[in-house]
Amino acid sequence: MIQLEPLTGDARTLRRAFGCFPSGVTAVCALIDGVPTGMAASSFTSVSMDPPLVSVCVQHTSETWPKLRPRTRLGVSVLAEGHDTECLKLSKKDGDRFAGVSWEATADGAIYLHGATAWLDCSVERELPAGDHAIALLRIHGLRADPDTAPLVFHGSRFRTLAAVD
C-alpha cells in the first residue's frame, strides 16, 4: 500500500512534490518608462487555441507583476537550454535583472530575450485568484517559434536538459 504524507502546513513538503513535475521556464517582460522590467515564471501553460491563450501563475507577493500587469503588451520568451543564468537574474529581488542579458523590445514595449525557443506577443486577458497566487490569462497576438531549440527545463529545484529518445 502506498503511504502518503499528510499536509501539515509545511510548504517544503508541498514544494518538493510540485518539484517532481518538470516545467519549462518563461521570461515575462516589458519596457516600463524605458526601463526593462521582467520576471521568470515556471508556472506557465497553454490554455486555449481559440481564442489563443496561455497562463502564468504569479505569487501575490510579487513586486514585478503589478508593474507588468497594466502594460499594453508583454513579451513572453520561452527560455532555451543555456538560459539558466538569465533565469536566475530575472528571479532576483534586487539589482539589475537585465545586466548581461541579451534582449530587444518592440514598438509596443514587449521585451524578448535572444535565443529563446519561442516568443509570444501577449496582453493580459483576465486574472483569476488562486490561493496565494493569481492566474494571469494572456492572449497571444503574434508569435515566433523554433522547436529545434531545446528548452530550459526546471525539475527538482534545478535546471536540467532534455535527452532525445530515438
N, C-alpha and C positions, 0 to 999 in steps of 0.2 A: 504494500500500500504506500502511496506517495504521501509523505508528511509535509504539510505546508507551514510556513512560519506565520504566526499571527501578526497583523499590523499593529504595532504598539505606539505609533506616533513618531517613531524614529525615522526621519526622512532618509537616512542612509540605506536602510533595508529596501525601501521602495526605489530609490535611485539606482541601487545595484541591480534590481530586477529590470528596470527600464533600460539600463545599460546593456542588457543582453540582446536588445534589438538593435542591429546596426542601422545607422542612418547616414544619409548624405548631409552635407553642410552647405548652407547658403549664406551669402552676404546680402543684406538688405540695406541699400544706401541711397542717399540723395544729397544734393547741394543745399545748404541752408545758409542764406546770406553769403554765398560764395565760398563757404567752408564745407569740405567733405564731411559727411556725418553718416555713420553706419553701424551695423551690429551683425554678429554672427547668429544664425538660427539653425539648429539641427532638427527642430520640430517643424518640419516642412513636408507638405504632401500635395499631390494633385487632388483636386476635388471634383471638377466637372469639365466636360468637353463643351457643353452648350448650356449656359454661357461658359467661356473658358475661365476657370477659377483654380487657384491654388490657395493653400493656407499656411500661415506660420503661427506658432503659439508663442506668446510673449508674456514673460513674468510681469506681474503688476508692479514690481519694484524697479523695473527697467526705467532708467533715466533717458535712454535714447529713443525708445518707441514714441513717447509723447511728442518729441521733436519731429519724427518722421511721419507720424500718422496724418497730419494735415497737408502734406505735400501733394501736389497735383500728380506727380509721377514718382514711383520708386523703382530703382533698378534692383532686380534680384539676380545675383550671379550664383549659379550652381558651381561650387568650388571644385577644382580639379586636384588630382593627386599632386602633391608638392605645394599646395596652398596652405599647409599646416601653420606656417609662420604667420601668414596673413590672417588666418582664422583666429589664432591666439591674440594677435594685435587687436582685431575687431571685438574680441571678447573682454578686453581690459576695461576697467572702470575709469582709469586716469591716463593722461598722456595723449600724444598724437597717434590715434589709431591708424592713420594713413601714412605714417613715416615709412618710407621704403616700399610702399605698396604701389604697384603699377595699375592705374585706373584712368578712365576717361568719363566725361559727363556728356549728356545730350543737351539739346537746347531747352528741354523741359525740366532739366535738373536731375534726372536719374543718373546714378553712377554705376558703372560696370567695371569689375575687376578683369584685367587682362588675363588670358589663359584659362578662363573658366570653361566648363564643358557645356554650359548653356547660359543664356542671358534672357531675362524676361522683363518686358516693359509693363509695369503694373500700376494700378491705382487701388486705393482701399475701397472695396465694395461694401463691406459691413464688418462689424466687430461684435463678437459674442462673448459673454462672460463664461468662464470655465474654471471654477475654483480659484486657485491663486494665479491663474493665467488668463489672458484674453486670446481668443482665436480670431485672428485677422484674416478675413477672406479677401483675397486680392484678385482683381480682374486683370487678365492678360490682354494687352493691346497689340503687342508685337513680340517677336522672339527671334533668337538665333540659337541653333543647337549644333553641337559637334559630338555625336555619340561615340566617335572613335577616341575621344579624350577620356581617360579614366577618371572617375570621380574621387573626391576625398571622402573617405569613409570613417565614421566615428563609431567605435564599439568598445564597450568595457572601459570607458573613460580614457581612451587613447585613439590615436589615428592609426588606420590600417590601410592596406592596399588590397585590391581585388586580384584574384588569380583566375585566369581564363580556364575554362573546362572545355577540352576539345571533344 
